[in-house]
Amino acid sequence: MTPGLRHSTVFNDGWTFVPEEVDPSSAGGISGEAVTLPHTWNAQDGTDGGNDYRRGVSSYIKQFAAADDDQQRWLEFRGVNSSARVFLNGTLVGTHEGGYSTFRVDLSEVVAPQNTLVVLVDNGPNETSYPQRADFTFYGGVYRDVYLIEVPRAHFALDDSGGPGVVATVHLDGANASVTLNAQVSGGDAVHFFIHGVGEVVAPVTKGVATASVEIASVRRWHGVRDPYLYSLEATLLVGEQAVDDVALRFGCREFAVDPDRGFILNGEDYPLRGVSRHQDWEGVGNAITAEHMDADLELLRELGATTVRLAHYQHDQGFYDRCDEAGIVVWAEIPQISDFLPLGKSDAERQLTDLIVQNRHHASIVCWGLSNEITITRNTPEILTAHQELNALAHRLDPTRLTAIANVFVLDPSDPLATVTDVMSYNIYYGWYVGDFSDNEKWLDEFRAEHPGVAVGISEYGADANPRFQTANPVRGDYSEQFQAAYHEHMLTIIAERPWLWATHVWNLADFGVDGRNEGEFPGRNQKGLVSFDRSLKKDAFYLYKAAWSTQPFVHIAGRRYEDRAEEVTQVTVYSNYDEVSLWCDGQLVGQQSGTRVFRFPVPLSGDHELVARAGDTSDSIRIRRVATPNEQYSMEVAEVTNWFEADELPAPDGFYSIRDTLGDIKQSPGGAALIEQLMSRMAGGASHVAENMMTTEVAQYVLSRMTFQAVLQQAPGSVSREQVSALNAALNQISRV
């Protein structure tokens, strides 16, 4: 680092962790666990199920020395969940609410030659900060990097909501661009702005602000994965003619729009946004991930060929936004206002949105700011609407160049005022998994389009869980098999391809993630909707389906490699490839050759052990399977058979009376039918996941369930109702006359 300019030191080593609150005034001699940041105390208990992971206050202690000079010293925390109180030598020097954004603390007035730093971290529940209820684990800890920043008294602003202190705003005009540069400073006389390969300008400081403009002729646009070109800006603060502090950042020049007929448009070209959502946590480390973890996730996005990622449900590490800038992957960024609206959380949501925007508005990859996720899943009130209107206005004040968005629960009426608060509309749709059938997805989309032809809509979430241990030749909803997940996504890919007007679609999720309150698919503590496993070591078959649809890197993949033991005489072998012609070989003999798109299926007779080889172009893939006399019991859940309790024609449906084949909306017309429905909903909600429980017990259910048959509802919660109870319920309905 040039002498006199900013010095930033990684401050991750030499910490002591104590799993309780310590007295900051006497923390110097306290013993505890030696840790290196990033660190979370919930890496294990936050992902093992039971909804009993430790939430509360823990302490991080560090001793450090500082030179006796005129430098100002700040600590920069990239992420502390959920709240932090920072003490230096027993004195409170800063606090922060919100577990996902950067914040800084000024140590200058308290720092001494020898120092004891204490950070009290609290991830316990409260009524004022988001998130408080959501389908992911709220890992506690100092889980991102910490930096010690040393600057002279004149420096770029360090107290501006964790931002860099410099903003570059691009205005495109054909082949040229004008870049407005703005710097906030504490002291100093002028700022020297230099854009590499473009030019430089010096602007005077007036009332703590320096503003200038630089013209770029023949601008090179940031154009997604095709050409993610970034300009580099250096801003240097001058006192007289002496350089005393500097800040560097990168920005991109691009323009975009969303059209109800064309979808997403980048630099005037149709640019379909097709990708996934990402949670940041990994198995074994929770949210305390490193650069290597981020690199691995970025490479998964590249391998898929994704053009977009929704970074859910909170602000992610600066390093991942940087990686998306460099890779050309379009980002939906959002705050964790999710699931349960907090009447006392208004200022927290505003603060988290301010942090998100101020810290990230230089990232070319980000095109929209997400204000909330499924916020009406438990209730919809006028207060929710007002809060979102104010957040939307705040977002546009802070950044008029980007769109705003909400990820709505799919039963929110598009005519509801909340749905139209933001610039773009998107819905989380789970037909075929939580409720309904596969075909209900396209029905919903087409009804939306017919009723709101001038409104752009996207799918912010869709997915189905899969435990790769579960394998079957006959997948059904609720069996958590790899085959059902693949079948679900085959359907979704097809209907999305048929509807290019969808402005963005995001698979839920890139990878399995921690949800300590879940216990589904015989894997407690996990949401298993990922295309890859929690540790990223296993790519489920659905991963390769999307790779076949999105990637231009030639490949072929035989699905079902974990379905090694097969009891059927003739097995169906599915192959995914981005070639348009695939051949399959069994034990060296050609089974067949097919032309098609993405998905290829071959019937293969089984007689013993077999080697299958698929070939497409210059690529090939192979697996081994074998015929067994009886199905492998390890391939299915103990309760999996309950999803096949009955066939519709097994149970009577006499004329003039109700049966399980009637919709709940019809049955509820009768008092006796309504009582049976209430009894069933109570039983099913008792063992449901967070999402499914909301589907069954809130006003969300009034819309969904009224359109479903009783039989379809029973199939939503395998194991909650026995076969005998199903028969008894049908018999009871057979006694109730139709209204």
Secondary structure, DSSP 8 states (H G I E B T S, - for coil): --TTS-EEEE--SSEEEESS---GGG-TT---EEE-SS--S-TTTTSSSSS----SEEEEEEEEE--SSS-EEEEEES-EESEEEEEETTEEEEEEE-SSS-EEEE-TTT--SEEEEEEEEE----SSSS-SS-SS----EE-S-EEEEEE-SSEE-S-STT--SEEEEEEEETTEEEEEEEEEEES-SEEEEEETTTEEEEEE-BTTEEEEEEEESS---EEGGGEE--EEEEEEEEETTEEEEEEEEEE----EEEETTTEEEETTEE--EEEEEE---BTTTBT---HHHHHHHHHHHHHHT-SEEEE-SS---HHHHHHHHHHT-EEEEE---BSS--TT-HHHHHHHHHHHHHHHTT-TTEEEEEEEESTTSS---HHHHHHHHHHHHHHHHH-TTSEEEEEEETTS-TTSGGGGSSSEEEEE--BTTTBS-THHHHHHHHHHHHH-TT--EEEEE------TT---SS--TTS--HHHHHHHHHHHHHHHHT-TT-SEEEES-SB-EEEEEEEETTEEEEE---SB-TTS--B-HHHHHHHHHH--S--EEES-TT--EE-SSEEEEEEEESSSEEEEEETTEEEEEEE-SEEEEEEEE-SSEEEEEEEETTEEEEEEEEE-SS--GGGS-TTGGGGGS--GGGS---TTB--TTSBHHHHTTSHHHHHHHHHHHHHHHHT--HHHHHHHHSHHHHHHHTTSBHHHHHTTSTTSS-HHHHHHHHHHHTTSB--
